[in-house]
Amino acid sequence: MIRAIVTDIEGTTSSLAFVKDVLFPYARRHLAPFIRAHANAPEVAALLAAARTVADLASDAPLTALIATLERWIDEDRKITPLKSLQGLIWQAGYRDGAFQGHIYPDAAVQLRQWQQQGIALYVYSSGSVAAQKLLFGHTAAGDLTPLFSGYFDTQIGAKQERAAYQQIATTLAIPATEILFLSDVTAELDAAAACGFATCQLLREGVVAEAQPRHRQAVDFHAVAALLAPQSESAGA
């Protein structure tokens, strides 16, 4: 019986195009001015120090060198925690100013509400920072969806393609891995979750092609995921 669902964001609840064509370019354009304006703020200063450590830059290296490194990481789509946290702070301003809304597939918004009403605990696991996750789900055309979720995970708990991250999530939730469903569009992430014992389902959105011999259950949207779970629910109630 599935007691909790952990969902990815990009390509799963939200369009890859929104992240690629809206969020990333916005952060790229505003990164340098944001850092120059807020470099001495405690939260930003701590993230910049962490980024210097990852980049192996001396503490007295020019700020321009660090900014260039962060911009390169964005261009390379690097999943580096201090960068993701800085992006989240920049996006916060964008959401607040109405520059964009968080994109959520309509089927995801409807089904997440239904699962939560059914008593299934919902969680998010994304390479984007927890702050960025809350911003996205808090500013959607379907309204503020953050009350639906019981918790959020980002790369501070581990990389999404590593089994240990899912073991830690199961430990944190205090739920057996076999009773947790992980949703993602990325096979390698699903492989890591399955290796830990999670139930898995791959979302086939935006051109993701179904494999001839898939290692994971597959669904075109969240309603199809619910249909896969329905026999289980009906059996439990019989």
C-alpha positions as CSV (number, residue, x, y, z in Angstrom):
1,M,0.0,0.0,0.0
2,I,1.4,3.4,-1.0
3,R,1.5,5.7,2.0
4,A,3.6,8.5,0.6
5,I,4.4,9.9,-2.9
6,V,7.7,11.7,-3.6
7,T,7.7,13.7,-6.8
8,D,10.3,15.3,-9.0
9,I,9.5,18.7,-10.5
10,E,11.0,19.2,-14.0
11,G,9.3,17.0,-16.5
12,T,7.0,15.6,-13.8
13,T,4.9,18.2,-12.2
14,S,6.3,21.1,-14.2
15,S,7.3,21.7,-17.8
16,L,10.9,21.4,-18.6
17,A,10.4,24.4,-20.8
18,F,9.4,26.6,-17.8
19,V,12.6,25.8,-16.0
20,K,14.8,26.0,-19.1
21,D,13.2,28.9,-20.9
22,V,11.9,31.0,-18.0
23,L,13.6,30.3,-14.6
24,F,17.2,29.6,-15.7
25,P,17.4,32.7,-18.1
26,Y,15.9,34.9,-15.4
27,A,18.5,33.8,-12.8
28,R,21.3,34.1,-15.4
29,R,20.4,37.7,-16.2
30,H,20.0,38.7,-12.6
31,L,22.8,36.8,-10.9
32,A,25.6,39.3,-11.1
33,P,23.5,42.4,-10.1
34,F,21.9,40.4,-7.3
35,I,25.3,39.2,-5.9
36,R,26.8,42.7,-6.1
37,A,23.8,44.2,-4.3
38,H,23.5,41.5,-1.6
39,A,27.0,40.1,-1.2
40,N,27.3,41.3,2.4
41,A,23.9,40.0,3.5
42,P,24.5,37.0,5.9
43,E,22.6,34.4,3.9
44,V,24.1,35.4,0.6
45,A,27.6,35.7,2.1
46,A,27.4,32.1,3.4
47,L,26.3,30.8,0.0
48,L,29.1,32.7,-1.7
49,A,31.6,31.2,0.7
50,A,30.2,27.7,0.1
51,A,30.5,28.3,-3.7
52,R,34.1,29.4,-3.3
53,T,34.9,26.2,-1.5
54,V,33.3,24.1,-4.2
55,A,35.1,26.1,-6.9
56,D,38.4,25.9,-5.0
57,L,38.6,29.7,-5.2
58,A,40.6,31.6,-2.5
59,S,38.6,33.7,-0.1
60,D,40.3,36.8,-1.4
61,A,39.6,36.0,-5.1
62,P,37.8,38.8,-6.8
63,L,34.0,38.7,-6.7
64,T,34.0,38.9,-10.5
65,A,35.8,35.5,-10.7
66,L,33.2,33.9,-8.4
67,I,30.3,35.4,-10.5
68,A,31.9,34.1,-13.7
69,T,32.1,30.6,-12.1
70,L,28.5,30.7,-11.0
71,E,27.4,31.8,-14.5
72,R,29.4,29.0,-16.0
73,W,27.7,26.5,-13.7
74,I,24.3,27.8,-14.8
75,D,25.3,27.4,-18.4
76,E,26.4,23.9,-17.7
77,D,23.3,23.1,-15.6
78,R,25.4,22.0,-12.7
79,K,23.5,20.7,-9.7
80,I,25.6,22.5,-7.1
81,T,23.8,23.3,-3.8
82,P,25.0,26.9,-3.2
83,L,24.2,27.9,-6.8
84,K,20.7,26.4,-6.5
85,S,20.1,28.3,-3.3
86,L,21.2,31.6,-4.9
87,Q,18.9,30.9,-7.8
88,G,16.1,30.4,-5.4
89,L,16.7,33.8,-3.8
90,I,16.7,35.4,-7.2
91,W,13.5,33.6,-8.3
92,Q,11.9,34.8,-5.1
93,A,12.1,38.4,-6.3
94,G,10.8,37.3,-9.7
95,Y,7.7,35.6,-8.2
96,R,7.2,38.6,-5.9
97,D,7.3,41.1,-8.7
98,G,5.0,39.1,-10.9
99,A,7.7,38.4,-13.6
100,F,6.3,34.8,-13.9
101,Q,4.1,32.2,-12.3
102,G,5.1,28.7,-11.4
103,H,4.1,26.2,-14.1
104,I,2.2,23.1,-12.9
105,Y,0.5,20.7,-15.3
106,P,-3.3,20.9,-14.7
107,D,-3.5,17.1,-14.1
108,A,-0.7,17.3,-11.5
109,A,-2.5,20.0,-9.6
110,V,-5.8,18.1,-9.6
111,Q,-4.3,14.7,-8.7
112,L,-2.0,16.1,-6.0
113,R,-5.1,17.5,-4.2
114,Q,-6.9,14.2,-4.6
115,W,-4.0,12.2,-3.2
116,Q,-3.7,14.5,-0.2
117,Q,-7.4,14.3,0.5
118,Q,-7.1,10.5,0.3
119,G,-4.5,10.6,3.1
120,I,-1.4,10.0,1.0
121,A,1.5,12.1,2.3
122,L,3.1,14.2,-0.5
123,Y,6.8,15.2,-0.7
124,V,9.0,16.9,-3.3
125,Y,12.5,15.9,-4.2
126,S,14.2,18.1,-6.7
127,S,17.7,19.4,-7.6
128,G,16.4,22.9,-7.1
129,S,16.6,24.2,-3.6
130,V,13.8,23.7,-1.1
131,A,13.2,27.5,-1.2
132,A,12.9,27.4,-5.0
133,Q,10.5,24.4,-4.8
134,K,8.2,26.3,-2.3
135,L,8.2,29.4,-4.5
136,L,7.2,27.4,-7.6
137,F,4.4,25.5,-5.9
138,G,3.3,28.7,-4.0
139,H,2.8,30.8,-7.1
140,T,0.9,28.7,-9.6
141,A,-2.1,29.5,-11.8
142,A,-3.9,26.8,-9.7
143,G,-3.2,28.7,-6.5
144,D,-0.8,28.1,-3.6
145,L,-0.2,24.3,-3.6
146,T,2.4,24.3,-0.8
147,P,-0.2,23.2,1.9
148,L,-0.5,19.9,0.0
149,F,3.0,18.9,0.8
150,S,4.3,17.4,4.0
151,G,8.0,18.1,3.2
152,Y,10.6,19.0,0.6
153,F,14.1,17.5,-0.2
154,D,16.9,18.9,-2.4
155,T,20.5,18.0,-3.1
156,Q,21.5,18.6,0.6
157,I,20.1,15.1,1.2
158,G,22.1,13.7,-1.7
159,A,22.3,13.4,-5.4
160,K,19.1,12.3,-7.2
161,Q,20.9,9.4,-9.0
162,E,22.4,8.0,-5.8
163,R,20.6,5.2,-3.8
164,A,21.8,6.7,-0.5
165,A,19.6,9.8,-1.0
166,Y,16.5,7.7,-1.2
167,Q,17.5,5.6,1.8
168,Q,17.8,8.9,3.7
169,I,14.4,10.1,2.5
170,A,12.8,6.8,3.7
171,T,14.5,7.1,7.1
172,T,13.4,10.8,7.4
173,L,9.8,9.8,6.5
174,A,9.9,6.8,8.9
175,I,8.0,4.9,6.2
176,P,9.2,1.6,4.6
177,A,10.7,2.3,1.2
178,T,8.2,-0.2,-0.4
179,E,5.3,2.0,0.7
180,I,6.8,5.1,-1.0
181,L,6.2,5.9,-4.7
182,F,8.7,8.1,-6.5
183,L,7.7,9.9,-9.6
184,S,10.2,11.2,-12.1
185,D,10.8,11.4,-15.9
186,V,14.5,10.4,-15.5
187,T,15.3,6.7,-15.6
188,A,18.6,7.0,-13.7
189,E,16.8,8.7,-10.8
190,L,14.1,6.0,-10.8
191,D,16.8,3.3,-10.9
192,A,18.3,4.7,-7.7
193,A,15.0,4.9,-6.0
194,A,14.1,1.4,-7.0
195,A,17.4,0.1,-5.7
196,C,16.4,1.4,-2.3
197,G,13.1,-0.4,-2.5
198,F,10.8,2.5,-3.6
199,A,7.9,1.9,-5.9
200,T,8.5,3.9,-9.1
201,C,6.7,5.4,-12.0
202,Q,8.2,7.3,-15.0
203,L,6.3,10.2,-16.4
204,L,6.3,10.3,-20.2
205,R,5.8,14.0,-20.8
206,E,7.2,16.4,-23.5
207,G,8.5,13.8,-25.9
208,V,9.8,11.3,-23.4
209,V,9.5,8.0,-25.4
210,A,8.2,4.8,-23.7
211,E,10.9,2.1,-23.6
212,A,10.1,-1.2,-25.3
213,Q,11.1,-3.1,-22.1
214,P,10.8,-0.5,-19.3
215,R,12.3,-1.1,-15.9
216,H,9.6,1.1,-14.3
217,R,5.9,1.6,-14.6
218,Q,5.2,4.4,-17.0
219,A,2.4,7.0,-17.2
220,V,1.6,9.9,-19.5
221,D,0.3,12.1,-16.7
222,F,-0.7,12.1,-13.0
223,H,-4.2,10.7,-13.8
224,A,-2.6,7.7,-15.4
225,V,-0.4,7.3,-12.3
226,A,-3.6,7.3,-10.1
227,A,-5.1,4.6,-12.4
228,L,-2.0,2.4,-11.8
229,L,-2.6,2.8,-8.1
230,A,-6.3,2.2,-8.2
231,P,-6.3,-1.6,-8.3
232,Q,-4.2,-1.5,-5.2
233,S,-6.6,0.8,-3.4
234,E,-9.6,-1.3,-4.5
235,S,-8.0,-4.5,-3.4
236,A,-7.2,-2.9,0.0
237,G,-10.8,-1.9,0.4
238,A,-12.3,-5.2,-0.6
